[in-house]
Amino acid sequence: MAHLATLQAQFNFDLGSKGHVSLNFEATNHFIIMDVKFGNVLPLRFIFDTGSEHTLLFKKEYADLLGIQYDRKIPLMGSDLSQEVYGYIARGVSLKIAGVYTSKTDILVLEEDYLKLEESTGVKIDGIIGANVFKFFVLTVNNRKNKIQFHQAEKHSHPKSYKEVPVLIYKNKPYIDSKMTMSNEKLSVRLLLDTGAGLPILLYTNTADYLKLPEKTIRGTLGSGLGGHLEGYIGRVEHFSFEDFEFDNVLSSFQEVPADSVTRMGLERNGIVGNSILSRFNYVIDYPHQKLYMKARDGSNVNSIMIKAVSIWQQPGTILKISSFKECNSIHLPMMKDFAKEMSFGRSKEFLFHFIR
Protein backbone atom coordinates (compact mmCIF):
# COMPACT_ATOMS: atom_id res chain seq x y z
CA MET A 1 0.00 0.00 0.00
CA ALA A 2 1.17 3.51 -0.71
CA HIS A 3 0.61 4.40 2.92
CA LEU A 4 3.51 2.14 3.91
CA ALA A 5 6.10 3.50 1.50
CA THR A 6 7.78 5.44 4.29
CA LEU A 7 7.95 2.43 6.63
CA GLN A 8 11.34 1.24 5.47
CA ALA A 9 14.02 2.01 8.02
CA GLN A 10 16.15 -0.82 9.45
CA PHE A 11 19.19 0.55 11.19
CA ASN A 12 21.26 -2.48 12.17
CA PHE A 13 22.96 -4.82 9.71
CA ASP A 14 25.80 -6.02 11.98
CA LEU A 15 26.02 -9.82 12.01
CA GLY A 16 29.39 -9.89 13.74
CA SER A 17 32.78 -11.02 12.47
CA LYS A 18 31.43 -14.40 11.33
CA GLY A 19 28.87 -12.75 9.09
CA HIS A 20 25.89 -14.64 10.49
CA VAL A 21 23.72 -15.10 13.59
CA SER A 22 21.72 -18.14 14.66
CA LEU A 23 18.27 -17.71 16.19
CA ASN A 24 16.35 -20.42 18.04
CA PHE A 25 12.61 -20.68 17.62
CA GLU A 26 9.67 -22.62 18.99
CA ALA A 27 7.45 -24.52 16.55
CA THR A 28 3.87 -24.39 17.82
CA ASN A 29 0.62 -24.85 15.89
CA HIS A 30 2.64 -24.61 12.67
CA PHE A 31 3.89 -21.16 13.64
CA ILE A 32 7.54 -20.13 14.00
CA ILE A 33 7.61 -18.28 17.33
CA MET A 34 10.57 -16.29 18.65
CA ASP A 35 11.28 -14.53 21.93
CA VAL A 36 11.60 -10.78 21.41
CA LYS A 37 12.69 -8.22 23.99
CA PHE A 38 10.63 -5.24 22.90
CA GLY A 39 12.35 -1.89 23.45
CA ASN A 40 15.10 -3.91 25.20
CA VAL A 41 12.72 -4.20 28.15
CA LEU A 42 9.54 -6.23 27.63
CA PRO A 43 9.82 -10.00 26.98
CA LEU A 44 7.30 -10.77 24.22
CA ARG A 45 6.70 -13.50 21.63
CA PHE A 46 6.50 -12.81 17.89
CA ILE A 47 5.69 -14.96 14.85
CA PHE A 48 8.46 -15.04 12.24
CA ASP A 49 6.57 -14.15 9.06
CA THR A 50 7.94 -14.25 5.51
CA GLY A 51 4.49 -13.23 4.29
CA SER A 52 4.55 -9.83 6.00
CA GLU A 53 6.52 -6.93 4.56
CA HIS A 54 6.49 -5.13 7.92
CA THR A 55 6.95 -5.87 11.62
CA LEU A 56 3.80 -5.52 13.70
CA LEU A 57 3.00 -5.17 17.38
CA PHE A 58 -0.52 -6.40 18.12
CA LYS A 59 -0.96 -4.86 21.55
CA LYS A 60 -0.67 -1.07 21.59
CA GLU A 61 -0.61 -0.98 25.40
CA TYR A 62 2.96 -2.35 25.38
CA ALA A 63 4.21 0.50 23.21
CA ASP A 64 2.27 3.02 25.31
CA LEU A 65 3.81 1.56 28.49
CA LEU A 66 7.30 2.32 27.16
CA GLY A 67 6.30 5.81 26.05
CA ILE A 68 6.99 5.09 22.38
CA GLN A 69 6.10 8.00 20.12
CA TYR A 70 4.06 7.50 16.95
CA ASP A 71 4.77 9.18 13.65
CA ARG A 72 1.23 8.93 12.31
CA LYS A 73 -1.88 6.79 12.04
CA ILE A 74 -2.46 4.88 8.80
CA PRO A 75 -5.14 2.58 7.37
CA LEU A 76 -4.28 -1.07 6.70
CA MET A 77 -6.17 -3.59 4.61
CA GLY A 78 -7.57 -6.49 6.62
CA SER A 79 -6.72 -10.09 5.76
CA ASP A 80 -10.06 -10.54 4.02
CA LEU A 81 -9.10 -7.60 1.74
CA SER A 82 -12.54 -6.07 2.30
CA GLN A 83 -12.18 -3.78 5.31
CA GLU A 84 -9.62 -1.35 6.65
CA VAL A 85 -8.11 -1.46 10.12
CA TYR A 86 -5.70 1.05 11.64
CA GLY A 87 -2.17 1.15 12.96
CA TYR A 88 0.50 3.63 14.02
CA ILE A 89 4.04 3.99 12.65
CA ALA A 90 6.70 3.89 15.38
CA ARG A 91 10.25 4.79 14.33
CA GLY A 92 13.52 3.14 15.35
CA VAL A 93 12.16 0.62 17.87
CA SER A 94 14.73 -1.77 19.33
CA LEU A 95 13.91 -5.49 19.11
CA LYS A 96 16.27 -8.07 20.59
CA ILE A 97 15.36 -11.29 18.79
CA ALA A 98 16.00 -14.74 20.31
CA GLY A 99 18.44 -13.12 22.73
CA VAL A 100 21.19 -12.74 20.13
CA TYR A 101 20.29 -10.23 17.40
CA THR A 102 19.18 -6.65 17.94
CA SER A 103 17.29 -4.85 15.20
CA LYS A 104 16.45 -1.18 15.43
CA THR A 105 13.63 -0.73 12.97
CA ASP A 106 10.35 0.97 12.16
CA ILE A 107 7.29 -1.03 13.16
CA LEU A 108 3.51 -0.85 12.90
CA VAL A 109 1.56 -0.78 16.15
CA LEU A 110 -2.03 -1.92 15.68
CA GLU A 111 -4.72 0.34 17.09
CA GLU A 112 -6.18 -2.75 18.76
CA ASP A 113 -5.46 -6.47 18.73
CA TYR A 114 -7.52 -7.34 15.67
CA LEU A 115 -6.07 -10.84 15.29
CA LYS A 116 -6.64 -12.16 18.83
CA LEU A 117 -4.42 -15.13 17.99
CA GLU A 118 -4.14 -16.11 21.63
CA GLU A 119 -7.87 -16.82 21.69
CA SER A 120 -7.83 -19.01 18.59
CA THR A 121 -4.50 -20.81 19.15
CA GLY A 122 -4.10 -20.88 22.92
CA VAL A 123 -0.56 -19.55 22.43
CA LYS A 124 0.70 -16.16 23.62
CA ILE A 125 1.60 -14.16 20.49
CA ASP A 126 2.31 -10.42 20.69
CA GLY A 127 3.40 -9.51 17.19
CA ILE A 128 4.99 -10.40 13.86
CA ILE A 129 8.61 -10.18 12.74
CA GLY A 130 8.31 -9.05 9.13
CA ALA A 131 10.68 -8.83 6.19
CA ASN A 132 11.92 -5.33 7.06
CA VAL A 133 14.07 -7.07 9.70
CA PHE A 134 15.69 -9.69 7.42
CA LYS A 135 15.26 -8.55 3.79
CA PHE A 136 18.95 -7.62 3.40
CA PHE A 137 20.20 -11.08 4.42
CA VAL A 138 20.32 -14.65 3.24
CA LEU A 139 17.82 -16.50 5.42
CA THR A 140 18.32 -20.19 6.26
CA VAL A 141 15.50 -22.04 8.01
CA ASN A 142 16.22 -25.40 9.64
CA ASN A 143 12.91 -26.89 10.73
CA ARG A 144 14.57 -30.02 12.12
CA LYS A 145 16.74 -28.09 14.58
CA ASN A 146 14.28 -25.17 15.02
CA LYS A 147 16.89 -22.62 14.01
CA ILE A 148 16.93 -19.65 11.64
CA GLN A 149 20.17 -18.00 10.54
CA PHE A 150 20.75 -14.57 9.06
CA HIS A 151 23.78 -14.46 6.74
CA GLN A 152 25.58 -11.65 4.99
CA ALA A 153 25.16 -12.48 1.31
CA GLU A 154 28.85 -12.14 0.47
CA LYS A 155 29.84 -14.62 3.21
CA HIS A 156 27.29 -17.32 2.47
CA SER A 157 27.52 -20.29 0.09
CA HIS A 158 24.40 -22.25 -0.71
CA PRO A 159 24.24 -25.94 0.31
CA LYS A 160 24.79 -28.23 -2.68
CA SER A 161 22.29 -30.83 -1.50
CA TYR A 162 19.39 -28.37 -1.81
CA LYS A 163 17.20 -27.99 -4.89
CA GLU A 164 17.03 -24.52 -6.43
CA VAL A 165 13.41 -23.41 -6.87
CA PRO A 166 12.60 -20.42 -9.12
CA VAL A 167 11.31 -17.58 -6.97
CA LEU A 168 10.04 -14.03 -7.41
CA ILE A 169 10.72 -11.68 -4.52
CA TYR A 170 8.32 -8.76 -4.78
CA LYS A 171 7.97 -6.14 -2.05
CA ASN A 172 10.32 -8.31 0.02
CA LYS A 173 7.99 -11.33 -0.12
CA PRO A 174 8.80 -14.64 -1.89
CA TYR A 175 6.49 -16.19 -4.51
CA ILE A 176 6.68 -19.48 -6.38
CA ASP A 177 4.85 -20.74 -9.44
CA SER A 178 3.29 -24.15 -8.86
CA LYS A 179 0.98 -26.72 -10.40
CA MET A 180 -2.11 -28.31 -8.92
CA THR A 181 -4.92 -30.64 -9.88
CA MET A 182 -8.41 -29.85 -8.63
CA SER A 183 -11.66 -31.49 -9.78
CA ASN A 184 -9.52 -33.34 -12.35
CA GLU A 185 -8.34 -30.05 -13.92
CA LYS A 186 -4.66 -29.09 -14.08
CA LEU A 187 -3.99 -25.52 -12.93
CA SER A 188 -1.04 -23.12 -12.69
CA VAL A 189 -0.95 -20.79 -9.68
CA ARG A 190 1.41 -18.25 -8.11
CA LEU A 191 1.62 -18.62 -4.33
CA LEU A 192 3.22 -16.61 -1.53
CA LEU A 193 5.57 -18.53 0.78
CA ASP A 194 4.05 -17.52 4.11
CA THR A 195 5.55 -18.80 7.36
CA GLY A 196 3.02 -16.65 9.22
CA ALA A 197 0.11 -18.84 8.08
CA GLY A 198 -0.40 -22.07 10.01
CA LEU A 199 -2.28 -23.88 7.24
CA PRO A 200 -1.17 -25.90 4.18
CA ILE A 201 -2.63 -23.95 1.22
CA LEU A 202 -5.04 -21.01 0.88
CA LEU A 203 -6.42 -20.16 -2.56
CA TYR A 204 -8.20 -16.95 -3.58
CA THR A 205 -10.87 -18.34 -5.88
CA ASN A 206 -11.61 -15.19 -7.87
CA THR A 207 -8.04 -14.22 -8.76
CA ALA A 208 -8.28 -16.31 -11.94
CA ASP A 209 -11.23 -17.52 -14.03
CA TYR A 210 -10.10 -21.13 -13.70
CA LEU A 211 -9.90 -21.07 -9.88
CA LYS A 212 -13.17 -22.58 -8.68
CA LEU A 213 -14.23 -24.29 -5.50
CA PRO A 214 -13.81 -28.08 -5.56
CA GLU A 215 -17.02 -30.06 -5.93
CA LYS A 216 -16.91 -31.19 -2.30
CA THR A 217 -16.38 -28.47 0.29
CA ILE A 218 -17.71 -27.31 3.63
CA ARG A 219 -17.89 -23.77 4.91
CA GLY A 220 -15.71 -22.99 7.90
CA THR A 221 -13.48 -20.58 9.79
CA LEU A 222 -10.07 -20.60 8.12
CA GLY A 223 -8.14 -18.74 10.82
CA SER A 224 -7.54 -15.28 12.22
CA GLY A 225 -6.21 -12.19 10.47
CA LEU A 226 -6.35 -8.43 10.49
CA GLY A 227 -10.06 -7.70 10.66
CA GLY A 228 -11.03 -10.82 12.62
CA HIS A 229 -11.84 -14.42 11.70
CA LEU A 230 -11.42 -15.45 8.06
CA GLU A 231 -14.42 -17.25 6.63
CA GLY A 232 -14.26 -19.50 3.61
CA TYR A 233 -14.36 -23.12 2.52
CA ILE A 234 -12.40 -26.29 3.21
CA GLY A 235 -11.77 -28.78 0.43
CA ARG A 236 -9.06 -30.89 -1.11
CA VAL A 237 -6.48 -30.23 -3.79
CA GLU A 238 -5.90 -33.58 -5.46
CA HIS A 239 -2.29 -32.88 -6.39
CA PHE A 240 0.09 -30.00 -5.68
CA SER A 241 3.67 -29.63 -6.91
CA PHE A 242 6.55 -27.22 -7.45
CA GLU A 243 9.84 -28.29 -9.00
CA ASP A 244 10.46 -31.90 -7.84
CA PHE A 245 8.31 -31.68 -4.71
CA GLU A 246 4.86 -33.25 -4.84
CA PHE A 247 1.90 -33.53 -2.46
CA ASP A 248 -1.30 -35.55 -2.81
CA ASN A 249 -4.76 -34.89 -1.38
CA VAL A 250 -3.88 -31.68 0.41
CA LEU A 251 -6.60 -30.36 2.70
CA SER A 252 -6.82 -26.73 1.57
CA SER A 253 -8.64 -23.49 2.31
CA PHE A 254 -10.52 -21.36 -0.20
CA GLN A 255 -11.41 -17.71 0.19
CA GLU A 256 -13.15 -15.32 -2.17
CA VAL A 257 -11.75 -11.81 -1.99
CA PRO A 258 -13.71 -8.78 -3.23
CA ALA A 259 -13.19 -8.20 -6.96
CA ASP A 260 -12.39 -4.51 -6.49
CA SER A 261 -9.69 -5.41 -3.94
CA VAL A 262 -7.95 -7.64 -6.45
CA THR A 263 -7.68 -4.68 -8.85
CA ARG A 264 -7.06 -1.98 -6.25
CA MET A 265 -4.41 -3.91 -4.33
CA GLY A 266 -2.71 -5.20 -7.47
CA LEU A 267 -2.98 -8.67 -5.92
CA GLU A 268 0.00 -10.50 -7.39
CA ARG A 269 -0.82 -14.01 -6.21
CA ASN A 270 -3.49 -16.69 -6.32
CA GLY A 271 -2.98 -17.69 -2.71
CA ILE A 272 -0.39 -18.83 -0.18
CA VAL A 273 1.64 -21.85 0.85
CA GLY A 274 1.55 -21.87 4.63
CA ASN A 275 3.92 -23.18 7.26
CA SER A 276 2.08 -26.49 7.55
CA ILE A 277 3.81 -27.38 4.27
CA LEU A 278 6.93 -25.21 4.62
CA SER A 279 7.79 -26.80 7.98
CA ARG A 280 8.43 -30.05 6.09
CA PHE A 281 11.48 -28.49 4.46
CA ASN A 282 14.77 -26.89 5.32
CA TYR A 283 15.28 -23.96 2.97
CA VAL A 284 17.32 -20.89 2.08
CA ILE A 285 15.86 -17.59 0.91
CA ASP A 286 18.54 -15.36 -0.59
CA TYR A 287 16.83 -11.96 -0.59
CA PRO A 288 19.70 -9.94 -2.12
CA HIS A 289 20.05 -12.32 -5.09
CA GLN A 290 16.41 -13.46 -5.33
CA LYS A 291 17.18 -17.17 -4.94
CA LEU A 292 15.38 -20.00 -3.16
CA TYR A 293 16.82 -23.41 -2.24
CA MET A 294 14.81 -26.21 -0.60
CA LYS A 295 15.33 -29.69 0.76
CA ALA A 296 12.74 -32.04 2.27
CA ARG A 297 13.49 -32.74 5.92
CA ASP A 298 14.85 -36.16 6.87
CA GLY A 299 11.95 -38.44 7.65
CA SER A 300 9.39 -35.98 6.28
CA ASN A 301 6.89 -37.47 3.87
CA VAL A 302 6.24 -34.64 1.45
CA ASN A 303 3.74 -36.70 -0.51
CA SER A 304 1.00 -36.50 2.08
CA ILE A 305 -0.29 -33.83 4.42
CA MET A 306 -1.72 -35.60 7.46
CA ILE A 307 -4.24 -33.91 9.68
CA LYS A 308 -3.62 -35.28 13.16
CA ALA A 309 -6.62 -33.69 14.82
CA VAL A 310 -9.78 -31.89 13.83
CA SER A 311 -12.11 -30.03 16.16
CA ILE A 312 -15.74 -29.49 15.23
CA TRP A 313 -18.10 -27.06 16.86
CA GLN A 314 -21.27 -29.12 17.21
CA GLN A 315 -23.03 -26.72 19.53
CA PRO A 316 -21.99 -23.87 21.82
CA GLY A 317 -19.59 -25.12 24.48
CA THR A 318 -19.17 -28.58 22.96
CA ILE A 319 -16.10 -29.69 21.01
CA LEU A 320 -15.69 -33.08 19.37
CA LYS A 321 -12.03 -34.02 18.93
CA ILE A 322 -10.98 -36.48 16.23
CA SER A 323 -7.47 -37.84 16.62
CA SER A 324 -6.85 -39.81 13.42
CA PHE A 325 -7.98 -40.53 9.88
CA LYS A 326 -9.40 -43.85 11.11
CA GLU A 327 -11.68 -42.07 13.55
CA CYS A 328 -12.66 -39.50 10.90
CA ASN A 329 -13.64 -42.24 8.50
CA SER A 330 -15.64 -44.03 11.17
CA ILE A 331 -18.07 -41.10 11.41
CA HIS A 332 -17.78 -40.08 7.73
CA LEU A 333 -16.49 -36.57 8.29
CA PRO A 334 -17.02 -34.55 5.11
CA MET A 335 -13.34 -34.00 4.34
CA MET A 336 -12.61 -37.70 4.00
CA LYS A 337 -13.67 -40.48 1.63
CA ASP A 338 -17.40 -40.17 2.14
CA PHE A 339 -17.28 -36.42 1.62
CA ALA A 340 -20.73 -35.77 0.15
CA LYS A 341 -22.73 -38.19 2.27
CA GLU A 342 -22.14 -36.44 5.55
CA MET A 343 -22.88 -32.86 4.47
CA SER A 344 -26.14 -33.09 6.41
CA PHE A 345 -24.10 -33.86 9.54
CA GLY A 346 -23.08 -30.20 9.66
CA ARG A 347 -26.11 -28.67 8.02
CA SER A 348 -26.97 -26.38 10.93
CA LYS A 349 -23.56 -26.17 12.53
CA GLU A 350 -20.32 -24.27 12.09
CA PHE A 351 -17.03 -26.05 11.56
CA LEU A 352 -13.71 -24.85 13.00
CA PHE A 353 -10.56 -26.67 11.98
CA HIS A 354 -7.25 -26.62 13.87
CA PHE A 355 -4.30 -27.82 11.83
CA ILE A 356 -1.78 -29.26 14.25
CA ARG A 357 1.03 -31.79 14.16
Secondary structure as UniProt FT lines:
FT   HELIX           2..4
FT   TURN            5..6
FT   TURN            16..19
FT   STRAND          20..24
FT   STRAND          26..28
FT   TURN            29..30
FT   STRAND          31..38
FT   TURN            39..41
FT   STRAND          42..48
FT   TURN            50..51
FT   STRAND          56..57
FT   HELIX           60..65
FT   TURN            66..67
FT   STRAND          70..77
FT   TURN            79..80
FT   STRAND          84..97
FT   TURN            98..100
FT   STRAND          101..110
FT   HELIX           117..121
FT   STRAND          127..129
FT   TURN            131..136
FT   STRAND          138..142
FT   TURN            143..146
FT   STRAND          147..151
FT   HELIX           153..155
FT   TURN            160..161
FT   STRAND          163..164
FT   STRAND          168..170
FT   TURN            171..172
FT   STRAND          173..182
FT   TURN            183..184
FT   STRAND          185..194
FT   TURN            195..196
FT   STRAND          201..204
FT   TURN            205..206
FT   TURN            209..210
FT   STRAND          218..225
FT   TURN            226..227
FT   STRAND          228..242
FT   TURN            243..244
FT   STRAND          245..255
FT   HELIX           259..265
FT   STRAND          271..274
FT   HELIX           275..278
FT   TURN            279..280
FT   STRAND          281..286
FT   TURN            287..290
FT   STRAND          291..296
FT   TURN            298..299
FT   TURN            302..303
FT   STRAND          310..315
FT   TURN            316..317
FT   STRAND          318..322
FT   HELIX           325..330
FT   TURN            331..332
FT   TURN            334..335
FT   TURN            337..340
FT   HELIX           341..346
FT   TURN            347..348
//
